[in-house]
Amino acid sequence: MSIFKKFLFIPPIALALAVLLFSGNNAKPPQAAADKKEKATPVKVISVKAVTAVPSIRGYGKVQPARRWDAVAQVAGSVVWTADKLRNGLLIQQGSELLRIDAQEYELGLAQIDAQKEALAAKDETTRASLRIEERSLELLEDDMARKQQLLKQGSSAKAAVDAAERAMLTAQAKVQTLQSGLKLNQAERNILSRQRDIAALNVQRTLIKAPFDIRLGAVDIAQGQYVNKGQTLFSGDGIDVAEVIAQFPIGALSPLFGKTGDTGAALETLAEDARGVSERHELLKAKVRLHVPKGVLEWDAKLDRVSQAMDPKTRTRGIVLKVDDPYGQATPGQRPPLVRDTAVEVILEGQPQKNKIALPALSVRKGMVMVVDKDKRLRFKSVKVAYTQGDIVVLKSGIEPDEKVIVSDMPAPVDGMLVAPRPDKNLLADTMAAATGKKASEGKK
């Protein structure tokens, strides 16, 4: 019997049920078909560009004068005069007379020494006159001694006479020698008096106190009529020609500014060569000091002068000392104040520009990896090498090429190859480029 004929004997109800089951097993649910379409995760990206990066670091410190003068009394006495301008905060020119101590006692001492020198001069004159007489007497006695010795040889004189003549001659020689020694002692005493006179004259000069250089007066702790002791501090002043700022930076923070370090383990030939090398490296840096005021930011050009010798063990930082020339000459009343002691300022150091560098937000680099979007809009991980970190950005050595799209979103569980929907973050890109090129750091009024 054929298969077709067998189907004719199947009841119609059973046949309909079988057809229904068959069609149900092969049908696709509508929701399952929809699930096969992959969803794209929205992410923020920046399209990186090669820039000329300017490595920089920021720090904070306080202004102090490069030179400070403490007016210390070098002689004791009463203050007999003070200048009207001897007041806290006033500017004083170099050489200005500020205070005078009573000099009478020191002038009397000077006059006494002069009198002693005059007495020595008179004593010398008397001694020289006596010496001339004694020297003539000695000549006569020597002649007499020679004559008596000749007579003794001829048998015409007694030996006792010769001995007496010799004693007289020796006595005269002793007197001459005593007078000559007296002149030498007088000269030595005169030399001592000359040194004492120099000291006395110096003490007279020390009674008048003058400004050794241009200063701004600080605390004044003396007034006319007061008695001062030797070594007592009377007042102080800050030099106004150069201001210094000491800012603390982490160890090694300056390394990126120089672009590269020296040869490891290279020995120093001489201290002079090392000093020249340090000076040349410092000149490569561009330094600025900024003061934040209610109307904006004021800026001064500065120079990196030196690095402090000691390290702060608590913060592991070292002091970087910057110099600002003529801080008072750059001041404008009512607009630009001078840099005075203890003013809190911001310090910016910039290194040499480095061309063709890629800068990224620091948060986009994790454990040496960044996330990028490929041409198929899929997430890919790439390994990168960081040249240096600068605030909120990193500058790369390698790993990313220009125009690549780097993901800057915080993704909790990124998967390589996942589909993403990139959205450009133009503001973040602009901020990153500005930070890398140093434009933010250079803002401020001259």
C-alpha positions, 0 to 999 in steps of 0.5 A: 500500500502506498504512503499516500493511501496510508494517510487516507486512513488517518482520522482528520482530527489527528491530522490537523493536530499534527500539522498544528504541532509541527508549525508551532515547533518551527515558529520564531517568537517575535521577541527572540528575533529582536534580541539578536540586534546588538545595542550600542553603549553611548560613550564620550570620546575625543579625537586626539591631535598631535600638539607641541606640548609644553611641560609645566608644573605648578606650586605655591610659596611665599615671597621673601627678600633676597637680602635682609638687613638687621641693624645691630648696634656695634657700639654701646651708648645712648641714641642721640638722633633718629631720622624722621623716616625711620618708620616701619614700611618706608622705603630708604635709599642706600646710604641714608643716615637713620640713627646716631649713637652718642660718640663723645666717649669714643671721640675722647678715646680717639683724642687720648690715643692721639695725645699718647702718640704725640707724647711718644713723638716728643720722647723719641726726639729727646731720646735721639738727642741723648743718643747723639751725645752718647754716640759721640762720647763712645767715639771719644772713649774708643779713641782713648782706649786705642791710644792707651793700648798702643802705649801699653805695647810701647811700655809707656802705660800701665795695664790698669789704665787700659782696663779703666778705659775699656770699662768706660767704653763698655759703659758708653756702649751700654748707654747707646744700646739702651737708647737705641732699644728705647727708640725701637720700643717707642716705634712698637708702641706707636704701631700699637697706638696706630691700631688702637686709633684705627679701632677707635676711629671705626667705633666713632664711625659705627655710632652713625648707622646708614642703610647699606642698600635700598631697603624697605624698613620693617620693625623699628625697636628703638627711639631717641634717648634709649641706651643700646648695648653692643650687639642689640638689634635696633631695626630691620629692613628688606632689600627691594632689588630682588625678591625670592619665592621658595615653592615646594615640589615633589622629588623629581617633579622637574625632570619632565621639564628638561625633556631628558635627564643626564647620563646615569652614573656620570661622574662630575669632573669638577664642581665648577663644571657641575655649577655651569651645567646646573646654570645652563639647565635652569636657563632652559626653564621659563618661570613665572610668579602669579598673584591672585587678586580680586580683579584677576591675576598679576604675573611676574617673569622670574628665573629659577635660581637654585634648589634647596639642599635639604628635603622635607622628610614629611612631604618628600618635597624640596624647595625651588627658589625663584628670583624676581628682579626689581619687584618694586620697579615693576609696581604701579600704585593702585594697580600692581603692588610690589612683591613684599615679604610673606605674600602667598603666590603661585609658581609656574615652571615651564620646560622646553616645547616638545613637538608632535606629542599626544595628550590625554585626560589622565583618567583615560589611562588605566594601568597603561591601557586606553580604550579607543573606538575603531572604524566599526565603532567597537571598543578596543584596548591599546597599550600606551607609554606615558612620558609624564603626567601634568595635573589632569592630563598625561603626555604619551611617548607612544601608543596612540596616533593622531585622529584616533578616538579615545574613550573618556567615559567612565565605563564600569565593565568595558569589554573588548569588541563591544559596540559603542555609540561615540559622542565627541566631547569638544570641551574636554578636548579643548581643555586637554589641548590647552593644558598640554600646550601651557596656555592655561598656565600662561594666563595673567596680566603682566 
